[in-house]
Amino acid sequence: MTRKLFSVVLCAFALLLLMGAAAVPKEPAATILAEEESSVSNETALETDAQTLDTEFARSVIAASGLDPLEVAEDAESMEATVDNSLLIDGQPAPLGLGKRLQNDTTYVSLSAMAQVLDPTAQIGWDGETMTVTTQGLSLTAHVGAIFLSANGRYLYIPEGVQFTEDFQVSVPLRTVAKAFDAAVGYDGVNGTITITRGTGAILPGDSFYDQNDLFWLSRVIQRESGNQSLEGQMSVGSVVLNRVADPIFPDTVEGVLAQKNQFTTYASGVLAATEPTQSSTIAAKLVMDGGEVEETRGALFFDSSVNSWASRNKEHIATLGNHKFYR
């Protein structure tokens, strides 16, 4: 169909040349001048005549080509509908078929489709539960139902989980897959468009990104304080430590926060250093170190599991998650 349309354009161009070659006799100047009041209507009439001629010319070209006008119209519409102008990748409209949808103010996309748009060399694997994406610089794994995906040893939080849609697509937040590919995501509120700008093509590996001393202590305090809690419960405990690191009234390192007097007594006793973190506690530590934060406990600086703690008497209770109450 594309070749047919191209032929139509060539025919149109040829006919225009032929029409231009035939000289049209000009009217004497006196006959084409009119009063100012009639000039606007004359111009409108000329424009209408031109539009009519254009329409008739287009019809004649289509008829000469032997194409069905309805077929031409439908094909033109389908060609215009092959891109998504609300999503720009390096300034160009993204192709349709990315499974883009909005869920609770989060834009989700098909993981496989977006991966292959961001890197056409991406190899996709699927075993019925887990999807893998492999490029020269990236190794990504997403398990349906998990609240994270892993990319080059990094753990990226997905609050509503990796999803499997009705059209059999593994669906993840656009920002998450973009981050895995080291692509920047922006939003143009004026035009209502999401913008993606490609970067290196792969997220920095975990061994280079995570501070190993911070990971050592954070994974151990998570294990010690919340090893029997859900992954988000463990993340919330880890976030309390990192929130303190970011707060000027607390020490500015993970170990410094844990060593603070009357806070984490297992640090001073040596029990914390001897604690062996589970895979879950280590993942929770990496999730919060990579910016993941459970919405319910966002901003918490204290947690406890007792009935009448100092925090419960002096701080604002913001959430209860599992066996812990969280305060700020």
Secondary structure by P-SEA (a helix, b strand, c coil): caaaaaaaaaaaaaaaaaaaaccccccccccccccccaaaaaaaaaaaaaaaaaaaaaaaaaaaacccaaaaaaaaaaaaacccccccccccccccccccccccccccccaaaaaaaacccbbbbbcccbbbbbcccbbbbbcccccccccccbbbbbcccccccccccccccaaaaaaaacbbbbbccccbbbbbbbccccccccccccaaaaaaaaaaaaaaccccccaaaaaaaaaaaaaaaacccccccaaaaaacccccccccccccccccccaaaaaaaaaaaacccccccccccccccccccccccccccccccccccccc
